[in-house]
Amino acid sequence: MSSLMTISAVAKRSGVAASALRYYEDRGLISSERAGSGHRRYQRAVLRRIAFIVFAQRVGLTLQEISDELSKLPAGQVPRRRDWTRLSSTWTGRIDERIAELERLRAGLTQCIGCGCLSLDRCKFANPDDRAADLGPGPRYWLGDRPAR
């Protein structure tokens, strides 16, 4: 198996659209070599970087944050397991925040979320006269604020 892959092969294997791969390359997140025809050719190891990018986005990192993280990897060599472990270990707090947010989302599907709509029967008790608006914009209870008692 050749170590160089076409953009379509990388897209197929990674599950990331070719247009996104070109965008990642423009942003400096991944790199390719150019064949004599000018077509992109990627080292197989780019699949790990792409998986990292996809996972980091799911955790909630911005592309700038991902770029900052990837810049910590050793230059000119394929990152090793300890390199990836070092990067991802800093995300524990962010993952915990995301879990808490998802738990609030799940709980809020059937109760007042403090958005101001006052459409559920429970809203008149949890958010009478839209008191949540005093806490700021958006679904205040989903964001972690507690209803005033």
N, C-alpha and C positions, 0 to 999 in steps of 0.2 A: 504494500500500500504506500503510495507516494506521500511524502510529508507535506507537499504543497497541495492546497485545495482551491478550487474555483469559488467564486462568491456564491454561486448557486448551490454548490455542495455544502458550503458553510451554512448558508441559510437553511437548507433542508435539515442538516444535522442539528443545528442549534435551535431551530424553531423561530428564528428572528428574520424578519423580512430583509431582503437585499438592500432596500432603501435605508433601513435602520442601520445596517452594517456600514454602508457608505457614510451615513451621518456620524456614527461612532468613530469612524476613521477620520472624518473631518474635524471632530472634536478632540482627536488625539488619544482616544480610549483604546483603540486597536490599531494595528498597522498591517500593511500588506506589501508585497513585492510586486513589481510590474513585469509581466512577461514581455517578450519582444513585440507582441501585438498591442501592448498597453493595457491588457486585461489584468485585473487584480488576481493575485495568488496569495493565499494565506498559509502560514505555518499551522499545522494541526493544533499546536498549543494554544492558538487563538480561541479555540472552543472553550477553554477554561476561563479565559478573560471574559468572554461573552456570557457564560453562565454566571460569573461573578457579577457582571453588570445587571443582568436580569434579576438575580436574587437581590442585589442591593436596591434596585428600584422597587421591588416588592416590599422590602423592609421599610422603604420610604426615603432613601437617600436621593438627593438630586443628582443630576449628571455632573455638576461641579464637585459635589462631595465625592462622587465615585471617582472622578478624575484625580482629586486630591489623594484618595486612598490608593489608587493604582500607581500614582507617582512614588509611593513608598516601596514599591517592589524593586528588586535588584534590576539594574539596567543591563541589557544585552544577554540575559540568560533566562531560561525558563524558570518561573517561580516554583519553589518547592512547597511541600505540604505545610511546613512551618511558616512560610511566608503568607499563605492563604489563611492559616489559623490565626496568625498575629493580626491580620486585617479584620477578619470577621469577629474576633473576640471583643472588639470594641463596640459591637452592636448590641450587646445584651440588654442594655438599658432601653435602647430604641425598640427592640423586639418586645420587651415587657410593656412599654407604653402602647405599642400597637395591639397587643393582646388585650390590655385593659380597655382600649378604645373599641375593639371588636366585641368585647363582653358587654360594654355599655350599649353598643348598637343592637346586639341581640336582645338585651333586656328592654330596650326602648321601642322595639317594634310594636309592642302592644300597650305601651303606656305613654304618658305625656313626656315629650322631649324638650319642652320649653321653647318651641319655635315660634309661638305666637298665633298659631292657626286656631287653637281652642276648639278643634273639631271632635276630639274624642271625649267620651263621657268623663274620663278620668282627668282631663285637663282642667275642668272647672274646680277640682279639688287641689290638684298639684300646682296649677298656675292660674289662680283666679285673677281675672282682669289683666291677664298677661303681665304679672309681676316680674317674670323672667326677663322682660325687656330692660329692666333696671340694671341687670347684670351685664348687658352688652348685646351685640347682634348675634344672630344665628341660633341654633338649637342648644341653648345654654345647658340643659340637663345632660344632653349627649356629650357635650364638651367637658363635663365633669363638675359643673356647678350643682349645688343641691337646692331643692325647692325651699323657700322660706316657710317656716311654720308659724 
